[in-house]
Amino acid sequence: MTHVPQIKVPATYMRGGTSKGVFFRLQDLPQAAQAPGAARDALLMRVIGSPDPYGKQIDGMGAATSSTSKTVILSRSTRPDHDIDYLFGQVSIDKPFVDWSGNCGNLSAAVGPFGISNGLVDPDRIPQNGIATVRIWQANIGKTIVAHVQITNGAVQETGDFELDGVTFPAAEVQLEFMDPAADEEGAGGSMFPTGNLVDDLDVPGVGTLKVTMINAGIPTIFVNAAEIGYTGTELQDDINGDAKALAMFETIRAHGALRMGLIKHLDEAAKRQHTPKVAFVAKPADYVSSSGKAVASHEVDLLVRALSMGKLHHAMMGTAAVAIGTAAAIPGTLVNLAAGGGNLDAVRFGHPSGTLRVGAQANQVAGQWIVTKAIMSRSARVLMEGCIRVPGDAF
C-alpha cells in the first residue's frame, strides 16, 4: 500500500491579543485551498488537528481551546483605501467544520504586523521609525479595522512594555480601531439592535424569561445579567467549564438568542454556528482574584463581564466581544451600560477572568437610531514561529 507524502505550506504561528493562530498568505496555500470550499476547510482542520474526538488536537497546531483553534488567511486588499484583506476561520475542536461567521478581534492585532512583514502592505506606507497605519478589510463581516503598528528601523517592533491581562509577557502595543462596528449580519437587517430594543425579554425553555441586550457590534452578542442566571460576575473558568449543566444552559440561551436575532432560522442550526453569537453575563463592580492570582478591586473597574466562546467560558475576553461591550456601554439603557452605572459613557474598564481591559466607543443618536462610528482598544502581537506547516498531501 502506498502512502501520500506530506507537503509543506508556508505559514506563521502568531499570538494576537489573548489568542494565537496559524497565519497564511492566500498565495501560499495549495491551489485547491485558495478558494473557499471543502478543500480549504479540510486543509485548515488538518493543520489545526481537527476534528479530534479526544478534544486535545495533539496531531495539529491547535491547543484544544477556542482561543487557539484559529486560522487566518491574508492577502493584498482588492478594495480601495485598504491594505490587507483579512479572513478568519474558527476551527471546531471536535466537529468537522470551520466557522466563517465572524471575526477574531484578538488576532486582528496580528494582521497588520504580519502584513507588513510579509509584503502585503505598500512599502511607501511604512515609515522608517514611527507608527504604520494599516487599513484592514475584515472579509468575514465586511468591516474596516485600522491597526496602528509600531515600526523601528523599518521593521515591525514586537517587543515593548505594554502589558495585557491574560498574556504573560509584555510586548509592543498595537492600537485597533474597529470602524462602524455594528455588524451587518445576514438576517439581522444590518441593525445594531436586531429586535429594535435595547433590552428584550428572551424566553429560554428550562431557564426562564431573561432580560437580555442583543447587539450586533464587533460580533453578535447576547448580554445577560449575572444575577438572573445565578452568578456574580466574578467567576473564573473552573467555576463554569466543569459544570455540564451550566454549559448546556448557556448553549440554550445562545441558540434561542441567535434565533431571536435572526442569525439562524431553526434552533438546530446553532450547533453549526458555534462562533457566533456570543453569550456574556454582566454585573456591577466587585472585588475578585483573577486567574493569575492578582487581586482586582471593585474601584478599578466599571463593571464585570464574563463571556463564553465555542461553548466554554473564555479565559480573558474575546476582542470582538470587547468591541460589543464598549459599544453597548456607550448606549444608555443597555444591560452593559446599566451595570457600569448608566449614563453617557465613552469608555469603560471591565473586569474579566484574567484581569481588566479598557475599551472605548463613540456613539450618537441619528434620527432615533444609535450609531457607533468606531470602537477603540489596544492589544499586542508577536510571531511565535515561522516557516512551513506540514500536512499529508491527501488531507484536503
C-alpha positions in Angstrom: 0.0 0.0 0.0 1.4 3.4 -1.0 1.0 6.5 1.2 0.9 10.1 0.0 3.9 12.1 1.4 3.4 15.3 3.4 3.5 18.7 1.7 4.9 21.9 3.1 2.8 25.1 3.3 4.4 28.4 4.3 2.9 29.7 7.5 3.4 31.8 10.6 2.3 30.9 14.1 1.3 34.2 15.9 -0.1 35.4 19.1 -2.6 38.3 18.7 -4.0 39.7 22.0 -5.1 36.7 24.1 -5.4 34.3 21.2 -3.0 32.6 18.8 -3.4 31.0 15.4 -1.8 29.9 12.2 -1.5 32.7 9.6 -1.2 32.1 5.8 -0.8 34.3 2.8 -3.5 33.4 0.4 -1.0 33.0 -2.4 0.9 30.4 -0.4 -2.0 28.0 0.1 -2.2 25.0 -2.2 -4.2 25.9 -5.4 -7.3 23.9 -4.3 -7.4 25.8 -1.0 -7.1 29.2 -2.5 -10.8 29.5 -3.0 -13.5 29.0 -0.3 -14.9 25.5 -0.1 -14.4 21.9 1.2 -10.7 21.7 0.2 -9.8 24.9 2.2 -11.8 23.8 5.2 -10.2 20.3 5.2 -6.7 21.8 4.9 -7.2 24.1 7.9 -8.8 21.4 10.0 -5.8 19.2 9.3 -3.4 22.0 10.2 -5.1 22.6 13.5 -5.7 18.9 14.3 -9.5 18.7 14.0 -11.9 17.0 14.3 -10.4 15.4 17.4 -12.7 13.1 19.4 -10.1 13.2 22.2 -10.5 17.0 22.4 -6.7 17.6 22.5 -5.6 18.5 19.0 -2.4 16.6 19.6 -1.8 16.0 15.9 -2.0 19.6 14.9 -1.2 23.2 15.8 -4.3 23.8 17.9 -4.2 23.7 21.7 -7.8 22.5 22.3 -9.3 25.8 23.3 -11.4 28.4 21.5 -8.5 30.9 21.8 -6.0 28.6 20.0 -8.1 26.7 17.4 -7.8 29.6 14.9 -6.6 30.2 11.3 -6.1 33.4 9.3 -5.8 33.9 5.6 -4.4 37.3 4.4 -3.8 38.9 1.0 -3.2 42.3 -0.5 -6.6 44.1 -0.5 -8.6 44.3 -3.6 -10.7 47.2 -2.1 -9.9 50.9 -2.5 -8.2 52.6 0.5 -7.4 49.2 2.2 -4.1 47.4 2.5 -5.0 43.9 3.6 -8.0 41.5 3.1 -8.4 39.5 6.3 -10.3 36.3 6.5 -10.7 34.4 9.9 -11.6 30.7 10.3 -12.6 29.4 13.7 -11.9 25.7 13.6 -14.2 23.4 15.7 -12.2 21.2 18.0 -14.3 18.0 18.0 -16.5 18.5 14.9 -15.6 18.6 11.2 -16.2 22.2 10.3 -14.7 25.7 10.1 -16.9 28.6 11.2 -16.5 31.6 9.0 -19.4 33.6 10.5 -17.4 36.2 12.5 -14.1 37.9 13.2 -11.5 37.4 15.8 -10.7 40.7 17.5 -7.7 39.4 19.3 -6.0 38.1 16.2 -6.9 41.3 14.4 -3.9 42.8 16.3 -1.5 40.4 14.5 -2.9 41.2 11.0 -1.1 44.5 10.5 2.3 43.2 11.8 2.0 40.1 9.6 1.0 42.1 6.6 3.9 44.5 6.9 6.5 41.7 7.5 5.1 39.6 4.6 5.0 42.2 1.8 1.2 42.7 1.8 1.5 46.5 2.7 2.9 49.0 0.2 6.4 49.9 1.4 5.6 53.6 0.9 3.1 53.3 3.8 5.7 52.1 6.3 7.9 54.7 8.0 11.5 54.0 8.9 10.6 54.8 12.5 7.2 55.6 14.0 3.7 54.3 13.5 2.4 52.5 10.4 -1.3 52.8 9.9 -2.6 49.6 8.3 -6.1 49.6 6.8 -7.7 46.1 7.0 -10.8 44.8 5.3 -12.3 42.2 7.6 -13.9 40.0 5.0 -16.0 37.8 7.4 -18.2 40.7 8.5 -17.5 43.3 5.8 -15.9 45.9 8.1 -12.8 48.1 8.3 -10.2 47.8 11.0 -7.4 50.3 11.3 -4.3 49.0 13.1 -1.5 51.3 14.4 1.7 49.3 14.3 5.0 50.4 15.9 7.9 50.4 13.4 11.6 50.5 14.4 14.4 50.7 11.7 11.9 49.8 9.0 10.6 46.6 10.7 7.7 45.7 12.9 8.6 46.3 16.6 7.2 43.3 18.6 8.9 43.8 22.0 7.9 46.5 24.4 6.4 47.3 27.8 2.7 47.1 27.0 1.0 44.7 29.4 -2.2 42.9 28.6 -4.0 40.9 31.2 -4.3 37.3 30.0 -0.9 37.5 28.3 2.2 36.6 30.4 4.8 38.8 28.9 4.8 42.5 27.8 5.1 43.4 24.1 4.7 46.4 21.8 1.2 48.0 21.8 -1.0 47.7 18.7 -4.0 50.1 18.8 -7.0 48.9 16.9 -9.9 51.0 15.6 -13.0 49.0 14.7 -14.8 51.3 12.3 -18.6 51.3 12.2 -18.6 48.1 14.3 -22.3 47.4 14.1 -22.2 44.1 12.2 -24.3 43.7 9.0 -25.3 40.1 9.9 -27.4 38.2 7.4 -31.0 38.1 8.6 -30.5 40.9 11.1 -31.2 43.6 8.7 -27.9 45.3 9.4 -29.3 46.7 12.6 -27.2 47.1 15.7 -30.1 46.0 17.8 -31.9 43.4 15.6 -35.1 43.5 17.6 -35.2 47.3 17.7 -34.9 47.2 21.5 -32.0 47.9 23.9 -33.4 45.3 26.3 -35.6 42.3 25.5 -37.4 39.5 27.3 -36.0 36.3 26.0 -37.9 33.1 26.8 -35.5 30.3 27.3 -37.0 26.8 27.9 -35.8 25.3 31.1 -34.2 28.6 32.2 -37.0 31.2 32.2 -37.6 34.6 30.8 -34.4 36.6 30.9 -33.7 40.3 30.4 -31.1 40.5 27.6 -29.4 43.0 25.4 -28.8 41.6 21.9 -26.4 43.6 19.9 -24.6 43.3 16.5 -21.3 45.2 17.1 -17.9 43.6 16.7 -19.6 40.3 16.9 -23.2 39.4 17.6 -23.5 39.1 21.4 -26.2 38.3 23.9 -25.8 40.1 27.3 -27.5 38.7 30.4 -27.4 40.0 34.0 -25.3 37.6 36.0 -27.7 37.5 39.0 -30.5 36.3 36.8 -28.7 33.1 35.9 -27.2 32.5 39.4 -23.8 34.1 39.0 -21.9 37.1 40.5 -19.7 38.1 37.6 -16.5 37.2 39.5 -16.4 33.6 38.1 -13.3 32.0 36.7 -13.1 29.2 34.1 -13.1 26.4 36.6 -16.3 27.7 38.1 -18.2 27.1 34.9 -16.3 24.9 32.4 -16.5 21.8 34.5 -20.3 22.2 35.0 -22.1 20.4 32.2 -25.5 21.7 33.3 -24.3 25.3 33.2 -22.7 24.9 29.8 -25.9 23.4 28.5 -27.8 26.3 29.9 -25.6 28.8 28.2 -25.9 27.0 24.9 -29.7 27.0 25.2 -29.6 30.8 25.8 -27.2 31.2 22.8 -29.4 29.2 20.5 -32.7 31.0 21.4 -30.9 34.3 21.2 -29.5 33.5 17.8 -33.0 32.7 16.6 -34.4 35.9 18.0 -31.6 37.9 16.4 -32.4 36.4 13.0 -28.9 34.8 12.8 -30.5 31.3 12.3 -33.9 30.2 11.0 -34.1 27.0 13.1 -32.7 26.1 16.6 -30.8 23.1 15.3 -28.6 25.5 13.1 -26.9 26.8 16.2 -24.8 23.7 16.5 -23.1 24.5 13.2 -22.6 28.2 14.1 -20.5 27.9 17.2 -18.5 31.1 16.8 -21.5 33.4 16.7 -23.4 34.7 18.6 -21.5 35.0 21.9 -23.2 34.9 25.3 -21.9 37.2 28.1 -23.1 38.0 31.5 -22.5 41.3 33.3 -22.5 42.6 36.9 -21.7 45.7 38.9 -18.1 46.0 40.2 -16.9 43.7 42.9 -13.6 42.5 44.3 -12.2 39.3 43.0 -9.0 37.4 42.4 -8.0 36.9 38.7 -6.8 33.6 37.3 -3.2 34.7 37.7 -3.7 35.4 41.4 -3.8 39.1 41.0 -6.4 40.9 43.1 -8.9 43.1 41.2 -10.6 45.7 43.4 -14.1 46.9 42.7 -12.9 50.6 42.3 -10.6 49.5 39.5 -13.4 48.6 37.1 -16.7 50.0 35.9 -18.3 46.6 35.6 -17.7 42.8 35.4 -18.1 40.7 32.3 -17.7 37.0 31.6 -18.1 35.6 28.1 -18.4 32.2 26.5 -16.7 31.2 23.3 -17.2 27.9 21.4 -19.1 26.5 24.4 -16.7 27.4 27.2 -16.0 30.4 29.4 -13.2 32.4 27.9 -10.0 32.8 29.9 -10.0 36.5 29.3 -12.2 38.3 26.7 -12.6 37.9 23.0 -11.5 41.1 21.2 -14.7 41.2 19.2 -16.8 40.8 22.4 -14.8 43.7 23.9 -16.0 45.8 21.0 -19.6 44.7 21.7 -19.0 45.6 25.4 -17.6 49.0 24.6 -20.4 49.7 22.1 -23.2 48.6 24.4 -21.7 50.5 27.3 -21.8 53.7 25.3 -25.6 53.4 24.7 -27.7 54.4 27.8 -30.1 51.8 28.8 -28.4 48.6 27.7 -27.7 46.0 30.4 -24.0 46.7 29.9 -24.5 50.4 30.3 -26.6 49.9 33.4 -24.1 47.5 35.0 -21.5 50.2 34.5 -23.6 52.8 36.3 -25.6 54.1 33.4 -25.5 57.5 31.6 -23.2 58.6 28.8 -20.0 56.5 28.8 -17.4 56.9 26.1 -15.0 54.3 27.6 -15.2 51.6 30.3 -12.7 49.4 32.1 -14.2 46.0 32.7 -13.1 43.0 34.8 -12.7 39.6 33.1 -11.3 36.3 34.4 -7.6 37.3 33.7 -7.8 40.9 34.9 -9.1 44.1 33.3 -9.4 45.7 29.9 -10.3 49.2 28.8 -12.4 49.8 25.6 -13.9 52.9 24.2 -16.6 53.7 21.7 -18.0 56.8 20.0 -21.8 56.7 19.9 -24.6 59.1 19.0 -28.2 59.1 18.0 -29.2 59.9 14.5 -33.0 60.1 13.6 -33.7 58.0 16.7 -31.2 55.3 15.8 -28.0 54.7 17.7 -24.9 54.9 15.5 -21.4 53.9 16.7 -18.6 55.3 14.4 -15.8 53.3 16.0 -14.6 51.3 18.9 -11.0 51.5 20.1 -8.8 49.2 22.2 -5.2 48.2 22.5 -3.7 44.7 22.1 -0.3 43.3 21.3 1.0 40.7 18.9 4.1 38.6 18.4 5.5 36.0 15.9 5.9 32.7 17.7 7.2 30.6 14.8 7.5 30.9 11.1 8.4 28.5 8.3 6.2 25.7 6.9 3.3 23.7 8.2 3.3 20.0 7.1 0.1 18.2 6.2 -0.5 14.9 4.4 -0.8 15.5 0.7 -4.3 13.9 0.6 -5.7 15.8 3.6 -7.7 18.2 1.5 
